[in-house]
């Protein structure tokens, strides 16, 4: 029982003190902000529900990207900083396919098939990018000091951004509208846009697909083995290089399909820089759920999406900050920093935290 | 001929296709067409054509070196060079054919056949690994279906969109014009000329292997000097303008490009100098080594004095436009030296350095501005605010450092990146608009006044930057050898061991962040005074990436490396406008290549080189 009181006997630490003050300030800000907003009652219940659902659908995109971070981290213990660009590659390339499908009329004749084709195409494009990235940039650096692959990944991120800018141009390109995704579902006083339902459902399907792959299939078993212990996995006859390549490929596929799904409800269109911010946010989601942990990444993504949608209206508006929705990204990045300070092992906890920390 | 040997053949094909991929890539992202705008030698060769020719040349030479070392016969070495030249053109030629009207069917057919061919190739490889028949058929089917989806989609896109150009924006007329050497109308002729030129370049490259060492070095030296002077014709002309008669200048240059005679003359002269250097340079260096300690010190002293003198005279030597570039380079040297304290000395990868730059700039802007947002309305001068900006940046560095002290390397990088983004979003937000102007920024910042003269020209601002850089350089050299510096290096190498040695790591890290922030603040303040206004979109993640890249490329923890890195990475894109569009593309490629091939940087320090090697050794030992 004594260890519970250890902090009293410990030396006084300024760092701990500052971090504690920070913790109290943040809790205070959240409580005061929420109290103000709720007591004023500016936003109705239906609007809160709408925000929540919009957050969920945005969050499911983050979750899909976050899975790529988590998969790679689980196996290589490296942050694939360029993963946001893998997401962009699929979304940006598939715009042309979507336009072509739209012009032939196929997109509105049989939308399910057309969207399926788009998701597959984007997934495969992103998969190719991710695999090339691993093969060319990361493989030669395996086992070098931790910062070396991270710097490489930062380089790769900017290299990919400007490569795609060179290939497809720097302007925004919007996905064509799909008719069946236009409407909204009416439940009582709550209005849910169909696109959001589509995003959420397709993301869920992909996530369950991945869960099945990792937990049930043969290659999934190999992936888990490699993430547990590379050397022993090698002794068991697992081709580690192939498993790592496969992991990058799967992560890339999910990111690419997330790109298409995201593109469908981005009114401003897609461009070469679209992956950077979602990339960092998805990393936040992965850390939030416990990096290296697959259900964690899904949960973290959804959680981040919801916080990002509700946070500005609940807390910041309550504190009297004008234009609170402009500060959406600030909320997300503050989340990132807070999680890294207070709970780096994430909500669900890192499975192998001791070994990997 | 030993070309029949599979190993030789494989080396040649790999290098050739690599070179071809490079040409295809640079073409597809628009580099070649953009570089074509710049003539290296008047009416003779452009930068774009130079890229087309120098690539097979370099790859031919590399292949010849590699093959020659393994004792291949001259015929196969030179034959290899020619083959590499031809292979270089292969991908681009295919794309040219796909892009033309007559051979468009080739694209359609290759998209139709690709799934079967590639799937069969994959299955063949698996077959050679003795995979079961069932798996073999399964993987063939899977590969064919997946590739089929991609090629079907591509075919659909190109069918509906028509020209390739409507998807790949840089596969356009300009590009065709350059790669066919101005034979756009007659494609076959163009492809022939292109292949011939490339094959000759590869041939010459491989031939260079047989030239004895000294003349070869002289030749390479002469060529690179001439081509560099040609490529930077505009800059060279600007420099000469300050020091030469107009008529003489016009004999050397036609507008901004080197005349053919001048280029030839320069080639001869620089080759001769190169020859002398190659022949006697080693002896001269030897002589310097043999000098007594006293004499050597004197020589070094003279060198330093000369260097400082040149730095002091620089604005007169290079004129206004280039002084402006020099100021920008100086600001980045300043930031590089600052960030180097965190990244280089203490090993803390700080990706939010732009925060300090922004704090410095906004502090100066708000304190001195005579516009509506100015707080002091002219009571504070530039000189009084500089220390305030420095302290404010240090304070910001301190504040942002406290939460990240406990984080480990890669998390710290992402968290600091998050800080940078937060600052950017706050600067542009409505919330802080009454204070710092939101998207409109702060305007009407007066120029610094020194002894009654207003420093409004870059030539004058240059001295402020120079003094700041020299002071920072001095501090950073002293820090390098100080007790604190050693503590930082210990932390960089192994934090746990450093703690065990009794180093207060939290204190040392805080100090590193705080000190490194200081120069960022000064750089930001000078930047704000130079531009005269401050906008939030000047403070993006790209600033941090710029500074990071110049440190990595120059050499981690190496002061001369940072200066060189800043000159190369900041100066080049400023001087070569064609370059600046591809700035971050090249930075990214450079970061990757440096990390793979030369993680210690261009001008490394001994300690870092040793550490990086140790990393490699550990890797080998771990069997990874």
Boltz contact constraints between the chains, C-beta under 6 A:
constraints:
  - contact:
      token1: [A, 15]
      token2: [B, 405]
      max_distance: 6.0
  - contact:
      token1: [A, 15]
      token2: [B, 506]
      max_distance: 6.0
  - contact:
      token1: [A, 18]
      token2: [B, 402]
      max_distance: 6.0
  - contact:
      token1: [A, 79]
      token2: [B, 410]
      max_distance: 6.0
  - contact:
      token1: [A, 96]
      token2: [B, 157]
      max_distance: 6.0
  - contact:
      token1: [A, 96]
      token2: [B, 167]
      max_distance: 6.0
  - contact:
      token1: [A, 97]
      token2: [B, 153]
      max_distance: 6.0
  - contact:
      token1: [A, 97]
      token2: [B, 157]
      max_distance: 6.0
  - contact:
      token1: [A, 100]
      token2: [B, 156]
      max_distance: 6.0
  - contact:
      token1: [A, 100]
      token2: [B, 157]
      max_distance: 6.0
  - contact:
      token1: [A, 100]
      token2: [B, 160]
      max_distance: 6.0
  - contact:
      token1: [A, 103]
      token2: [B, 160]
      max_distance: 6.0
  - contact:
      token1: [A, 120]
      token2: [B, 149]
      max_distance: 6.0
  - contact:
      token1: [A, 121]
      token2: [B, 153]
      max_distance: 6.0
  - contact:
      token1: [A, 124]
      token2: [B, 150]
      max_distance: 6.0
  - contact:
      token1: [A, 137]
      token2: [B, 592]
      max_distance: 6.0
  - contact:
      token1: [A, 140]
      token2: [B, 596]
      max_distance: 6.0
  - contact:
      token1: [A, 142]
      token2: [B, 624]
      max_distance: 6.0
  - contact:
      token1: [A, 143]
      token2: [B, 619]
      max_distance: 6.0
  - contact:
      token1: [A, 143]
      token2: [B, 622]
      max_distance: 6.0
  - contact:
      token1: [A, 143]
      token2: [B, 624]
      max_distance: 6.0
  - contact:
      token1: [A, 144]
      token2: [B, 615]
      max_distance: 6.0
  - contact:
      token1: [A, 145]
      token2: [B, 615]
      max_distance: 6.0
  - contact:
      token1: [A, 146]
      token2: [B, 409]
      max_distance: 6.0
  - contact:
      token1: [A, 146]
      token2: [B, 410]
      max_distance: 6.0
  - contact:
      token1: [A, 147]
      token2: [B, 349]
      max_distance: 6.0
  - contact:
      token1: [A, 147]
      token2: [B, 409]
      max_distance: 6.0
  - contact:
      token1: [A, 148]
      token2: [B, 595]
      max_distance: 6.0
  - contact:
      token1: [A, 148]
      token2: [B, 599]
      max_distance: 6.0
  - contact:
      token1: [A, 150]
      token2: [B, 410]
      max_distance: 6.0
  - contact:
      token1: [A, 150]
      token2: [B, 413]
      max_distance: 6.0
  - contact:
      token1: [A, 151]
      token2: [B, 591]
      max_distance: 6.0
  - contact:
      token1: [A, 151]
      token2: [B, 595]
      max_distance: 6.0
  - contact:
      token1: [A, 152]
      token2: [B, 592]
      max_distance: 6.0
  - contact:
      token1: [A, 152]
      token2: [B, 595]
      max_distance: 6.0
  - contact:
      token1: [A, 155]
      token2: [B, 588]
      max_distance: 6.0
  - contact:
      token1: [A, 155]
      token2: [B, 591]
      max_distance: 6.0
  - contact:
      token1: [A, 155]
      token2: [B, 592]
      max_distance: 6.0
  - contact:
      token1: [A, 156]
      token2: [B, 592]
      max_distance: 6.0
  - contact:
      token1: [A, 158]
      token2: [B, 584]
      max_distance: 6.0
  - contact:
      token1: [A, 158]
      token2: [B, 588]
      max_distance: 6.0
  - contact:
      token1: [A, 159]
      token2: [B, 588]
      max_distance: 6.0
  - contact:
      token1: [A, 159]
      token2: [B, 589]
      max_distance: 6.0
  - contact:
      token1: [A, 162]
      token2: [B, 584]
      max_distance: 6.0
  - contact:
      token1: [A, 162]
      token2: [B, 585]
      max_distance: 6.0
  - contact:
      token1: [A, 163]
      token2: [B, 29]
      max_distance: 6.0
  - contact:
      token1: [A, 166]
      token2: [B, 29]
      max_distance: 6.0
  - contact:
      token1: [A, 166]
      token2: [B, 30]
      max_distance: 6.0
  - contact:
      token1: [A, 167]
      token2: [B, 28]
      max_distance: 6.0
  - contact:
      token1: [A, 167]
      token2: [B, 168]
      max_distance: 6.0
  - contact:
      token1: [A, 169]
      token2: [B, 169]
      max_distance: 6.0
  - contact:
      token1: [A, 321]
      token2: [B, 431]
      max_distance: 6.0
  - contact:
      token1: [A, 322]
      token2: [B, 430]
      max_distance: 6.0
  - contact:
      token1: [A, 322]
      token2: [B, 431]
      max_distance: 6.0
  - contact:
      token1: [A, 323]
      token2: [B, 430]
      max_distance: 6.0
  - contact:
      token1: [A, 326]
      token2: [B, 429]
      max_distance: 6.0
  - contact:
      token1: [A, 327]
      token2: [B, 429]
      max_distance: 6.0
  - contact:
      token1: [A, 329]
      token2: [B, 425]
      max_distance: 6.0
  - contact:
      token1: [A, 330]
      token2: [B, 422]
      max_distance: 6.0
  - contact:
      token1: [A, 330]
      token2: [B, 425]
      max_distance: 6.0
  - contact:
      token1: [A, 333]
      token2: [B, 418]
      max_distance: 6.0
  - contact:
      token1: [A, 333]
      token2: [B, 421]
      max_distance: 6.0
  - contact:
      token1: [A, 333]
      token2: [B, 422]
      max_distance: 6.0
  - contact:
      token1: [A, 336]
      token2: [B, 418]
      max_distance: 6.0
  - contact:
      token1: [A, 337]
      token2: [B, 415]
      max_distance: 6.0
  - contact:
      token1: [A, 337]
      token2: [B, 418]
      max_distance: 6.0
  - contact:
      token1: [A, 340]
      token2: [B, 407]
      max_distance: 6.0
  - contact:
      token1: [A, 340]
      token2: [B, 411]
      max_distance: 6.0
  - contact:
      token1: [A, 340]
      token2: [B, 415]
      max_distance: 6.0
  - contact:
      token1: [A, 341]
      token2: [B, 403]
      max_distance: 6.0
